[in-house]
């Protein structure tokens, strides 16, 4: 036995003594059609039989749980005041049909509730960011073929309060700063409170302690720290849980790559340039990709090489400091043979449905120059003339193009360079509930104005006197509030240049429509839900629900309650999952915005299943979430998993997916715009830490697959392999039901 293993076991034993002293989602529902395939049998592995329920759909595997005896002897309810209260309320619920008779009950082990939703036997409560069913229906209660509760066939003796197992519910502690006091409270859920905490800290964390009663980690360090923490909690009944975290204390100066540009290389000549960075904790480690013909010294950041042909390459530069903190930056490295394309990439954006003209420029060599596209594709029906003029009518929707342009001089010298072209509105205005989101592209303004931009002003007309809603230079987006439902407004954007000119640049007219929580009628009403599928990239062509797009992922969620998640191909779309990969889907809001306000800003709904009515047999297919204001400019929500100190992973426990995942919590069937009642997985834009970003209109959801992604601690994210979940096709992977804005 290694010293580390022996030490860990000693640690566990100590905490055990302390405790003693204290004293998606599975897509196997049936569609109800006549073409259902035979069910494949599978048995619940919890040591107790449950009610028979066939869960399958045409073309998919299914599960069947056989009838059997109820759980072990639960004791006489009269001997337990909590059970006595439960059965009194159940009697009222069954005999009087009062859905509210069960309100106020909570699962065993849940002491703090910050949200509750659903009704009757489908109620859930939220604690520590996760939703838990209140009732355990696996004693023999009968579920309908779609998974819903058949109340007419349930007796009160077949219903009990669910018991949440003890688990550490906290995500990884946030980074601290050198020289500043640090405090972070770990949270546990389930089991039998009160809890006792203990910690085994790795080298570097000697100045930090964990309070055994509160679970608060505190300390102060005058030096940067990167240390592993093994945290263990025990409850008063002796149950234990553990998780491994990283404690990172960083200097006040963030790690940054300071190199802005790279010098131009020349064909046949040895090249040398040095990358520079600051902040973080030295020494640094450097890397570039792609490499050939370039080499990068990992210690010094020196880039060397002798290029053999002209052209441009975009180098992905990665800087890692001693603590493992990593930053990246893209730098263009040009190689010239005496001929260069001087036009910069990305190109000046094009406006939707507008004529576009741009002339490429070159230097060196011998004129005249001849131009052509060598790789990629221009927008449809666009043309690049031999003399370098690019022209065409832009798409009526925003889009993005990549292509490579080659110039040839009179003597046959050539030079190639990759370019990116965005089709984007100069002024974007999206109406919402008594407000409108506005955004503009500073790069586009500067390139067209003809002179440096000093400021931007936006004036709103309609509904009264003209109002200047913005005048400044430090933002590229805002939300205009207090608008009147039914009113029409005109917005005009003017660019003010340093030479005193005021250049009218963009105009938009919008009507503020009444909002409904049903599916909107275009031009008549708006809704808080995603409206358009921009891209759908499942892992296989036979992805479940592909034929139902976009209807099945837009509009309100179809999940009806805790035990009745959405399941039909007209209700969800699967992304696919397999070892090393997961599919994705990108959605756009067009008749509403997602504004970043207090608390959660939007909720993602997936068809999480509680198998056979057992609240502790949760079937989850996770995904990560990114958002954007401008398509292509993505921001990813940070995500973490909590793995036990032993390395074992229980993929039925929602606390494993500790932070930043969708597909963890089932819907309650309540108001989808209220995250304290809706269930699902809610996200707060403040977690992105993007200053100046006040609203977004694109959301990209990517199934994690199995061991395809590393979390913030470098731990591979695992995905269940049950019921064909990692087949890559069919109903595998995250199953999107809907996305709803909260602040809209």
Order of alpha helices (4+ residues) and beta strands (2+ residues): alpha-beta-beta-alpha-beta-beta-beta-beta-beta-beta-beta-beta-beta-beta-beta-beta-beta-beta-beta-beta-beta-beta-beta-beta-beta-beta-beta-beta-beta-beta-beta-beta-beta-beta-beta-beta-beta-alpha-beta-beta-beta-beta-beta-beta-beta-beta-beta-beta-beta-beta-beta-beta-beta-beta-beta-beta-beta-beta-beta-beta-beta
